[in-house]
Amino acid sequence: MRRTVLVLSAAALALTACSTPTTNGTSTPTSGGTNPSPSKSTSPAPEVPKVNKPIDLAQIKQAPCNALTEAQAKELLGPTTETAGQPDGAAGPACRWSVPSTTRPRVNVIFSKTPDGGTASVYKAKGGAYEFVEPLEPIDGYPLTAYGAKDERPSGKCSVALGASDTETIDIALELSEANIGKKEPCAIAREAAIRVLATVRGGN
């Protein structure tokens, strides 16, 4: 599977207000992937939202840790964060942000090596590779979909696929800190991470 999950920890998120982009949430990268490898399709299903302003991801794939600025990572995870890049990751170029000496919270951002079929591939995998597929509120016109082999929100985890074009997505895996499980909504925090990633990738920061 090509997509990975950004995991934001609840502990970091608890430090800030959940409704604001600066929530102290942390994500842990969960391995997953919105696009099931064998059954991916680049033909969008009728209900799949189109991306009117495609984003070229070629440059960011060369330096995946540029997907979040230092300030953005601190907003999500707290004042102390560490970064680990995987430019040659099995699922594609990726980067993980976490809090030193903790397993949660953490955030993972993963870019596919090649076009992964876009949001359509996530929708088509519902009932197959993914038991859990739920559209979230788009970000400035870019579709965002929560997905997973199962619904892991009760355990503080959420993976989302951000449609950068009709054929490519950016995967973000989030895991809340132990302290925030049941207090913060993980997919809402994953969306906050996606907002920041999109701003950075588009050159908004």
N, C-alpha and C positions, 0 to 999 in steps of 0.2 A: 504493500500500500504506500501510496506516495504521500499522503497527507499526514501531518503530525499535529498534535494537540498542544496548545499553549495552556499551561496550567498556572493560574494565578492563585497564590495562597491567601487564605482568609486572614491570617495573622497580619500580614502587611496591610491588607485591605481594611482591617479594623481600625488601623491608625488614622484613617481618613474617612470622610463621609462617603457612604456607598453611592449616593446619588451624584456625587461630583466626580469629574475625571481624575481628580487627584486622590481618589480613595486609596488608602494604604492596603492594597491587596497584593497577594503574591500568587504567582502561578507556578505550577510545576509542569514541566513538559511531560505530557503523556504521549506514549507512542500510539499513534492511530493513523488516520489519514482519511481525509474525506473521500479520496477517490480510490475505489477498489480497483486494484491493478488489472485484473483480467477483463472485467466487464465495463471498463471506462468507455464512454462514448462522447464524441465531440458534437453530437446533434442534440441541441437543447430540447427538452420536453416542452410542450405548449405552455405549461404553467411556470416555467423557469423565467425569472426576470432577466431582461437583457441588460448588458453593460454598454451604455451609450458613449462613454469616454474611456476606452481601454487604456491600461497602464502598462508601459514597457518595463518588465521586471529584469531585463538582462543585466543592468548595472548593479542593482541591489543584490542579485544572486552572487556577484563577485565578492561582496562584503556583507553577508547576512546580518552581522551584528550592528550594522548601521540602520537596521529596521526600527530600533528604538534609541533615542538619545539617552545620555546619562540622566538628564533631568526627568525624562519620561519614565525610565525604569525606577527611579526613586519615588515618583508619584504613585506607581503601582505597587511597589514592594517595600518601600520604606527607605530611610536614609542610608542604609548600608546594603550594597548589592555587589554581586560579582557576575562576570560575564564569561561564557564559554562558547566559543564558536566552533561549528562543524561544517566548514565549507565543502567538505567531501562526504557529507552524511549519506547514509544508505537511501534515505527517502528524498534527499535533495539538500541543498545548502540550508543550514539551520543555525540558530543561535539560542542559547538558554541564559536567562537571567534568574538569579536566585539570591537568597540570603545566606551568607557564609555559615557553615556549621549547622545547617538545618535542612530537613528534607522538604519542607513546605514553609512558605509559599515559593512557587517558581513559575516562570513563564517561558514557553518555547515558541519560537516562530520558525516555520519551515516553508521553503519554496521548492516547488517541484523541479526536477531536472529538465523535464520536457512538459509541454502542454498536458494537463491532466483531465481535460474534459470540462473544466469549469464547474459552476454550480449545478449544471444538469447532471453531472456524474454522481453528485451527492443525492439528489432527488431520486435518481434511478436505482440507487443502492438501497433505498428504503424497503424494509421487508426482506432484504437479503443480507448483504454485509453489514448494514446498519439498521438496528432495531429502532434507534432513536434518530429522527430527523425533524427538526423544527425551525422554520424560518424565523429570523429575528428582524427587528426594525432595521431597514437599510441605513447605510451611513453615506450621506451626501450622494445618494443615487446608486451606491455600490451594494449589491446584495450580500447579506450575511446569514449564514445558516449554521445552527448548532447540530452536531451529529455524533454518533458513537455506536459501537457494537451493542451497547446498552445505555440506558439513562443513568449517568453517574452523578447527577446533581445532588442526590442525597449524601454522597460522600465528599462533596465539595469540589467536584471536577467538571469541567466543560471544555469541549473542543469546538471551535468554530472555523468555518471556511469563508473567507472574504473573497468575493468575486472580483478579480482585477481585470478580467476580460471574459468573454464568452467561452474561452478555452483554458483559462488559468485561474487558480485560486491561491490565496496565501492562507496557510493553516496556522492557527494559533491555539495552543493547548494551555489550559489554565487549571491550577489546583489551589484551592484556598488553604490557608493555614488551619491547623487543628482548631485554634481558638475561634475561627470564624465559620466553621461548618455549622449550618443550621441558622446562622445569623445573617450571612450575606448570600445573595443569589449568584452562584458561580457563572452562569451564562451572562448575567448583567455585567459582571466584572470582566469577563472575556471580551464583551463588546467594548468596554472602556479601553482595553488593550488594543483592540482592532482599530478604534478611532485614532489612537496615537500612531499605530503602524501605518495606517493609510495616510495620515498627515505627513509623516516622514518620507514615505515612499514617493509621495506626490511632490515633495519638496516644500511642504507647507511649514516646516519648522527650520 
